[in-house]
Amino acid sequence: MKHVHYGNVNKRVRALREGGYLEEVDVKSTKAGFEATLYQLTEKAYLALARSSVSIEDLLQRVDKTEALSILAILAQLESNSGRKDGKKTNEKHALKSSKLQG
């Protein structure tokens, strides 16, 4: 890790924190007199790690009926939330387009 630039690590940690994959848990003082933030993985990060190690085919073979229904309910909820956001954006774009055409 000697040849890894601090700035590159800092950018990556910031991106992971903003993406919801890392969270701050503590601040420690270093020997040099600086403060260093300690991070831990979030549930979202653990889910991403688990997803990368289990294929969808393997998942489908392993789950039982109850687990499959739970996954379907979560996916339906995500789709519902996504549809509302996308619908709002689509309506805003349509309204903007209409106002440009009229103006």
C-alpha positions in Angstrom: 0.0 0.0 0.0 3.1 2.3 0.0 2.5 3.4 -3.6 -1.2 4.3 -3.1 -1.7 8.0 -3.0 -3.6 9.4 0.0 -5.8 11.6 -2.3 -6.9 8.5 -4.2 -7.9 6.7 -1.1 -9.6 9.8 0.3 -11.7 10.2 -2.9 -12.7 6.5 -2.8 -13.6 6.6 0.9 -15.7 9.8 0.3 -17.5 8.1 -2.7 -18.2 5.0 -0.6 -19.5 7.1 2.3 -21.8 9.2 0.0 -23.0 6.0 -1.7 -24.1 4.6 1.7 -21.5 1.8 1.8 -19.4 3.3 4.7 -20.3 5.1 7.9 -18.2 6.9 10.4 -18.0 5.2 13.8 -15.2 6.9 15.7 -12.4 9.5 15.6 -9.0 8.6 16.9 -5.9 10.7 17.6 -2.8 9.6 15.7 0.8 9.7 17.0 1.4 12.6 14.7 -1.3 14.6 16.5 -3.9 14.4 13.8 -7.4 13.0 14.0 -8.3 10.0 11.9 -11.9 8.9 11.2 -12.7 5.2 11.6 -15.3 3.7 9.3 -17.3 0.5 9.2 -19.2 -1.1 6.4 -23.0 -0.5 6.3 -25.7 -3.1 5.7 -25.8 -1.9 2.1 -22.1 -2.8 1.7 -22.6 -6.3 3.2 -25.5 -6.8 0.8 -23.3 -5.8 -2.2 -20.6 -8.2 -1.0 -23.1 -11.0 -0.6 -24.6 -10.3 -4.0 -21.2 -10.4 -5.7 -20.5 -13.9 -4.2 -24.0 -15.4 -5.0 -25.3 -15.7 -8.5 -29.0 -15.1 -9.2 -29.3 -18.7 -10.3 -27.8 -20.0 -7.1 -30.0 -17.7 -5.1 -33.1 -19.0 -6.9 -32.1 -22.5 -6.2 -31.5 -21.9 -2.5 -34.6 -19.8 -1.4 -37.8 -21.4 -0.2 -41.3 -20.1 -0.8 -41.3 -17.7 2.2 -37.9 -16.2 1.3 -39.0 -15.8 -2.4 -42.1 -14.0 -1.3 -40.1 -11.7 0.9 -37.7 -10.9 -1.9 -40.6 -10.3 -4.3 -42.2 -7.9 -1.8 -39.0 -5.9 -1.4 -38.6 -5.8 -5.2 -42.2 -4.6 -5.7 -41.7 -1.9 -3.1 -38.5 -0.7 -4.8 -40.3 -0.7 -8.2 -43.2 1.2 -6.7 -40.8 3.8 -5.2 -38.8 4.0 -8.4 -42.0 4.4 -10.5 -43.1 7.4 -8.4 -39.8 9.2 -8.8 -39.5 8.4 -12.5 -43.2 9.4 -13.0 -42.6 12.7 -11.3 -39.5 13.4 -13.4 -41.3 12.4 -16.6 -44.2 14.7 -15.8 -41.8 17.6 -15.0 -40.0 17.0 -18.3 -43.3 16.9 -20.2 -44.5 20.1 -18.5 -41.2 21.8 -19.4 -41.4 20.6 -23.0 -45.0 21.8 -23.3 -44.2 25.2 -21.9 -41.3 25.6 -24.4 -43.6 24.6 -27.3 -46.3 27.1 -26.2 -43.8 29.9 -25.5 
